[in-house]
Amino acid sequence: MLQRISAMTTPSPPEDFASPTHSLPCKMSLSHPPRALLFDVFGTCVDWRSTVTNGLWEATRKSLNATTVSIPPAVALKASQMTKEEWGVFTQQWRNTYKAFTKTIASDSSKAWKTVDEHHYDSLKELLAEWQLGGLWTEEEVRDLSLIWHRLDGWPDSSTGIQELNKRFWTCTLSNGNLSLLNDLKVHAKMDFTHVFSAEQFGSYKPNPSVYLGAVEKLGLSPKDCAMVAAHLYDLKAARACGLQTVYVERPQEEVSWLFCCVVGP
């Protein structure tokens, strides 16, 4: 897939992989050609940062311009003064809560289960209170905004890249997002994965080994026949520890944002 895809293993690829008959703008270097590619989704296949920031910005303008909505004056003033860059900071903080949430459940099986959709809703309400923006949107609007993660735009090379890869591999999501979220993203971003796997099917979140090995088992393959594709090194490190091959995709700001949040895996 993807314009800057590169493997974290060193041997050369099959000679025909980069031949003119294949239009992929990349090369893989894998020790053993995999049968299945397991894709991280947030950040790797879809551009969550731009989509969510723009969505919050547009929802703010709509609310402030609505003549039938009563917003507390202090909230209206604060929201009217916020720049799109500040909404980008808000978006990153929202994403950071997701990272901490999934890591906690991945590392402690005694924690009560909660879906990513539930977390996105709860954490959005908490952030709005923290930013003193409570009342900017109605409860129904907050609920809808929390589902913006179902409507993330794909990176420009994702749709066509997955179509090309389907000619040679099974392409599967392996994301912490819940199944309804992933199925909506598959349609919205036109990503024609052959299989949709969610961490919720395996009772934990990445980087728990049960997620990687559970997906491998569902495919009826061995770990060495699968490659994890991700823009986050912690994800690839965990997959490799389970025996999967690994493929790193460089995406703008993705690895840096994970490191700053101190979520680097076990």
C-alpha positions as CSV (number, residue, x, y, z in Angstrom):
1,M,0.0,0.0,0.0
2,L,0.8,3.6,0.5
3,Q,3.5,5.8,-0.7
4,R,6.0,5.5,2.1
5,I,5.5,1.9,3.2
6,S,8.7,0.2,4.3
7,A,9.4,-3.0,6.2
8,M,11.2,-3.3,9.5
9,T,12.8,-6.5,8.3
10,T,15.8,-6.5,5.9
11,P,15.7,-9.3,3.3
12,S,14.7,-8.4,-0.3
13,P,11.2,-8.8,-1.6
14,P,10.2,-11.2,-4.3
15,E,11.5,-10.0,-7.6
16,D,8.0,-9.5,-9.2
17,F,6.6,-7.4,-6.4
18,A,7.9,-4.1,-7.7
19,S,7.6,-5.1,-11.4
20,P,5.7,-3.0,-13.9
21,T,2.7,-5.3,-13.6
22,H,2.1,-3.9,-10.1
23,S,1.1,-0.3,-9.7
24,L,1.9,0.1,-6.0
25,P,4.2,3.1,-5.4
26,C,6.2,1.2,-2.8
27,K,8.3,-1.9,-2.0
28,M,8.1,-4.3,0.9
29,S,11.1,-6.1,2.2
30,L,9.8,-9.1,4.1
31,S,11.6,-12.3,5.2
32,H,8.7,-14.5,4.1
33,P,5.9,-13.2,1.8
34,P,2.8,-12.9,4.0
35,R,-0.7,-14.1,3.1
36,A,-2.4,-11.4,5.2
37,L,-1.8,-7.8,6.0
38,L,-3.3,-6.6,9.3
39,F,-3.8,-2.8,9.3
40,D,-3.9,-0.4,12.1
41,V,-6.5,2.2,11.0
42,F,-6.4,5.4,13.1
43,G,-3.5,7.4,11.7
44,T,-2.3,4.6,9.4
45,C,-5.2,4.5,7.0
46,V,-7.2,7.5,8.0
47,D,-6.3,11.1,8.8
48,W,-8.1,11.5,12.1
49,R,-6.3,14.8,13.0
50,S,-7.6,16.8,10.1
51,T,-11.0,15.3,10.0
52,V,-11.8,15.8,13.7
53,T,-10.2,19.3,13.9
54,N,-12.2,20.5,10.9
55,G,-15.4,18.8,12.2
56,L,-15.1,20.5,15.6
57,W,-14.3,23.9,14.0
58,E,-17.3,23.6,11.6
59,A,-19.7,22.5,14.4
60,T,-18.6,25.5,16.5
61,R,-19.3,27.9,13.7
62,K,-22.7,26.3,13.1
63,S,-23.6,26.5,16.8
64,L,-22.5,30.1,17.2
65,N,-24.4,31.2,14.1
66,A,-27.6,29.4,15.0
67,T,-30.4,31.8,15.9
68,T,-32.5,29.3,17.8
69,V,-29.7,28.1,20.2
70,S,-29.1,29.6,23.6
71,I,-25.4,29.3,24.6
72,P,-24.1,30.6,27.9
73,P,-22.4,34.0,27.1
74,A,-19.0,33.1,28.6
75,V,-19.0,29.8,26.6
76,A,-20.0,31.7,23.4
77,L,-17.3,34.2,23.9
78,K,-14.6,31.6,24.5
79,A,-15.7,29.5,21.5
80,S,-15.8,32.5,19.3
81,Q,-12.2,33.4,20.2
82,M,-10.8,29.9,19.6
83,T,-8.7,29.4,16.5
84,K,-8.7,26.3,14.4
85,E,-5.2,25.6,15.7
86,E,-6.6,25.6,19.3
87,W,-9.3,23.1,18.1
88,G,-6.3,21.1,16.9
89,V,-4.9,21.0,20.4
90,F,-8.3,20.0,21.7
91,T,-8.4,17.2,19.1
92,Q,-4.9,15.9,20.1
93,Q,-5.9,15.9,23.8
94,W,-9.0,13.9,22.9
95,R,-6.8,11.4,21.0
96,N,-4.5,11.3,24.0
97,T,-7.3,10.2,26.3
98,Y,-8.0,7.3,23.9
99,K,-4.4,6.2,24.0
100,A,-4.3,6.2,27.8
101,F,-7.7,4.4,27.9
102,T,-6.8,1.6,25.6
103,K,-3.4,1.1,27.1
104,T,-4.9,0.7,30.6
105,I,-7.3,-2.0,29.5
106,A,-4.6,-3.7,27.4
107,S,-2.4,-4.0,30.5
108,D,-5.0,-4.9,33.1
109,S,-7.7,-7.5,32.2
110,S,-9.5,-6.8,35.5
111,K,-10.6,-3.4,34.2
112,A,-14.3,-3.1,33.2
113,W,-14.7,-3.3,29.4
114,K,-15.7,-0.2,27.6
115,T,-16.0,0.4,23.8
116,V,-14.1,3.1,22.0
117,D,-17.4,4.7,21.1
118,E,-18.3,4.9,24.8
119,H,-14.9,6.3,25.6
120,H,-15.1,8.9,22.9
121,Y,-18.4,10.2,24.2
122,D,-17.4,10.3,27.8
123,S,-14.0,11.9,27.2
124,L,-15.5,14.5,24.9
125,K,-17.9,15.6,27.6
126,E,-15.0,15.7,30.1
127,L,-12.8,17.8,27.8
128,L,-15.6,20.2,27.0
129,A,-16.0,20.8,30.8
130,E,-12.2,21.1,31.2
131,W,-12.0,23.7,28.4
132,Q,-15.1,25.5,29.9
133,L,-17.1,24.8,26.7
134,G,-20.0,23.1,28.3
135,G,-23.3,24.2,26.7
136,L,-21.7,25.0,23.3
137,W,-23.7,22.0,21.9
138,T,-26.8,20.2,23.0
139,E,-26.5,16.7,24.4
140,E,-27.7,15.3,21.0
141,E,-25.0,17.3,19.2
142,V,-22.3,16.1,21.6
143,R,-23.4,12.5,21.0
144,D,-23.2,13.0,17.2
145,L,-19.8,14.8,17.5
146,S,-18.4,11.9,19.5
147,L,-19.2,9.7,16.5
148,I,-17.1,11.8,14.2
149,W,-14.5,9.0,14.5
150,H,-16.9,6.9,12.3
151,R,-16.5,9.5,9.5
152,L,-12.7,10.0,9.3
153,D,-11.3,10.7,5.8
154,G,-8.7,8.3,4.4
155,W,-5.2,9.3,3.4
156,P,-5.1,10.0,-0.3
157,D,-3.4,6.7,-1.1
158,S,-5.4,4.4,1.2
159,S,-8.4,3.5,-0.9
160,T,-6.5,2.7,-4.1
161,G,-3.6,1.2,-2.2
162,I,-5.9,-1.3,-0.5
163,Q,-7.5,-2.2,-3.8
164,E,-4.1,-3.0,-5.2
165,L,-3.0,-5.0,-2.2
166,N,-6.2,-7.1,-2.4
167,K,-4.8,-8.6,-5.6
168,R,-2.0,-10.2,-3.7
169,F,-3.1,-10.4,0.0
170,W,-5.9,-10.6,2.4
171,T,-6.2,-7.1,3.8
172,C,-7.7,-6.9,7.3
173,T,-8.3,-4.1,9.8
174,L,-6.8,-4.8,13.2
175,S,-7.8,-1.7,15.2
176,N,-8.9,-0.8,18.7
177,G,-12.0,0.8,17.2
178,N,-15.2,-1.1,17.7
179,L,-16.8,-3.1,14.8
180,S,-19.5,-0.6,14.0
181,L,-16.9,2.2,13.8
182,L,-14.6,0.2,11.5
183,N,-17.4,-0.9,9.2
184,D,-18.5,2.8,8.9
185,L,-14.9,3.8,8.2
186,K,-14.6,1.1,5.6
187,V,-17.6,2.6,3.7
188,H,-16.9,6.3,4.3
189,A,-13.2,6.2,3.3
190,K,-13.8,3.6,0.5
191,M,-11.3,1.1,2.0
192,D,-12.3,-2.3,0.6
193,F,-10.7,-4.5,3.3
194,T,-11.3,-8.2,2.8
195,H,-11.7,-8.7,6.5
196,V,-12.7,-6.4,9.4
197,F,-11.2,-7.3,12.8
198,S,-11.6,-5.3,16.0
199,A,-9.9,-5.6,19.3
200,E,-13.3,-5.9,20.9
201,Q,-13.6,-9.4,19.4
202,F,-10.6,-10.5,21.5
203,G,-11.6,-8.9,24.8
204,S,-8.7,-6.4,25.1
205,Y,-7.0,-3.6,23.2
206,K,-3.7,-3.4,21.4
207,P,-0.9,-3.9,22.4
208,N,-2.2,-6.9,24.3
209,P,-1.0,-10.1,22.6
210,S,-4.5,-11.6,22.5
211,V,-5.5,-9.1,19.9
212,Y,-2.8,-10.0,17.4
213,L,-2.9,-13.7,18.0
214,G,-6.7,-13.7,18.0
215,A,-6.8,-12.2,14.5
216,V,-4.2,-14.6,13.2
217,E,-6.3,-17.5,14.6
218,K,-9.5,-16.2,12.9
219,L,-7.6,-16.2,9.6
220,G,-6.5,-19.8,10.2
221,L,-2.9,-18.8,9.6
222,S,0.3,-18.8,11.6
223,P,1.9,-15.5,12.8
224,K,4.7,-15.7,10.3
225,D,2.1,-15.6,7.5
226,C,0.7,-12.3,8.7
227,A,2.2,-8.8,8.6
228,M,1.1,-5.9,10.9
229,V,1.0,-2.6,9.0
230,A,1.1,0.5,11.2
231,A,2.3,4.0,11.6
232,H,3.1,3.4,15.3
233,L,6.2,1.6,16.4
234,Y,4.7,0.4,19.7
235,D,2.1,-1.5,17.7
236,L,4.7,-3.1,15.5
237,K,6.9,-4.0,18.5
238,A,4.0,-5.8,20.1
239,A,3.0,-7.6,16.8
240,R,6.6,-8.7,16.2
241,A,6.8,-10.1,19.8
242,C,3.8,-12.3,18.8
243,G,5.7,-13.6,15.7
244,L,4.1,-11.4,13.1
245,Q,6.1,-9.7,10.4
246,T,5.9,-5.9,10.5
247,V,5.6,-3.1,8.0
248,Y,6.0,0.6,9.0
249,V,4.1,3.3,7.3
250,E,5.2,6.9,7.9
251,R,2.4,9.4,8.4
252,P,2.6,13.1,9.4
253,Q,3.0,13.6,13.1
254,E,1.8,10.1,14.0
255,E,4.9,8.6,15.7
256,V,5.8,11.9,17.4
257,S,2.3,12.2,18.9
258,W,2.5,8.7,20.4
259,L,5.9,9.3,21.9
260,F,4.9,12.7,23.4
261,C,1.9,10.9,25.0
262,C,4.4,8.3,26.5
263,V,2.4,5.4,25.0
264,V,5.2,3.2,23.7
265,G,3.9,-0.2,24.5
266,P,5.1,-2.7,27.0
